[in-house]
């Protein structure tokens, strides 16, 4: 993420912490420029209200940093609950193995994310190319720095090649 932060604003959204009396947000920036956003919510808050608080926190951070048309990079499909309203430049799904055979049992959100993703990274070389048109297996044979460099290059190429969206008024 630090490599991506050299060229773009990176906001990493953490899972919410259930530790406050009212919704709040914590923003911190690392020395390499990655912003961490941590929503703080009451432990008694319902899931829809938590997702709404996450959405407000993210909207605040994006507005604060002047981010328009962000690249949405998902590790967890459930994050769509608070990012679905955004107009991204690109959607990336970092699809890691979650068990011996995760593909046949995709949940609704995972399938929706696969349907919407422009680029999918995976940690295995398997039949996932049959599930999405733009899957890139990333192996542990390379260093983390090389892997992130390769991943970011793929994302940049995808941004450039993505057709512009126009809105009719």
N, C-alpha and C positions, 0 to 999 in steps of 0.2 A: 504494500500500500504506500510505503514511503516513496517508491519509485513513481507511482502514479501521482503522488502529491507534488512531485517536482514540476509537473506540467498542468495539473488541475487541482481544484479544491477537492479534498477527500473528506467526507463526513461518514464516519463509521458509527452505526447505530447499535448500541448494546441492548441486551434484553432489559426490560424495565426492572427497577429495584422497588420492592414493596416495603417502603420504609418511611413514608411521610404521611402527614394528616391531610394534605391537599396536593394535587398534581404539581410537579415542578420539573425543571430540566437542568441538567448539568452539562456544560460544554467545556472541554479542555483541549488544548492543542499541543501535540508533541513537538519536539525540536525539529523534526523532519517535516512538519506541516500537516499531519493527519489530525483531523478534528474528531474527537470522540464525543458522542451524544449519549447521555444516559438519562432516560426518563425516570423520574421518581414518582411513585403513585402510592395511595393508601392500600394496605393489604386487603381491605374489604371491598375494593372497587371491582365491579363486574368486568368480564372480558371485553364486551363492547365499549365500555367506558375507558378501559385501559388502552384499547386500540385507538380510540378517539384522542386520548391524551398523547399517545405516540405520534399520531398524525399532526396534532398541533405543535408538538415539540419539533418535529422534523420541518414543518412549514416555517416555524420561527427561525431555525438554524439556516435553512436555505435562503430565506429572505435576509437574514442578518449578514450572510456572506455573499449575497448577490448571485446565488446559483440559479440559473435558468436552464431548463432542459438537461437535467443531470443524467449521467450514466448510472442506471440502477444496477447494482451488482449484488445479487441475492445469494445467500448461503442457506437461507431457510425460507421455504415457500410461504410460511405464515406471515412474513413481513409484507406481503401484498395487502394485508388488511389495512395497513396505514400508509401505503405508497401508491395504491391504485389510482388515485386522483391526479398524480403527477404526469407531466408530459415529458417523458424521457427522450434523450438523444439516442439511447440504446438500452436494451435490457440484456444483462448477462446473468446466467445461472451457473453457479459453481456447484455442480451436482456431485456430491460425494456419496460413496457407498454408505448405506444405512442398513446393513444386514447382508445375508448371503445372496439374496435375489430381490433387490428393491424394485425393479422395473415393473413386473406384472401387478404390483399392488400400489400403484401410484394413487395418492389421495387427490381430491378435487383441486386443491390449490397447487399441488405439484404439477398436475396435468395442465392446469391453466397457465402456470409459469412456463412450462415447456412450449405450449401453444404460442405464447407471446414473446418468448426469448429470441433475440437476434443471434446470440452466441451462447453455446453451452460448453463448459469445461467439465471434464470428468476425471476421476482418478484411476479409471480402469479402461482397458482396451477390450470392449465386449460388443454386444449387440445394440448398444445405445444409438449408434449411427442410424439404426432403423427407426428410432423413435423421434429423432430430430434431424433436420437437414444440415445443421451447422455445429456438429459436435467435435471438440478437440480434446483427445485424451492427453493428459499431462502426466508423465511418468516421474518416478522418483530417481530416475537415472541422471537427472540434471540437478544442479544446485537450486536452492530457492531463488536466488537472484536471477539465474538464467530462466527459470520457470516463469517468474513474474515478468521479466523482460519480454519473453515470448508471448505470454498471455496479453500483456498490454499492447504489444504490436498487433496482435490479432484484433483486439478491441478497436484500436485506432483505425485499422483497415476497414472494419465493419462500420464505424461511424462515417467514414468518408464515402463508402459505397452505399450507404442507406439512402433510399430516395427521400427527398424532402416532402414533408407533409404540408398540404395546403388546405385551408379552410375556406369554404364558399360562404359569403355573407349575403 
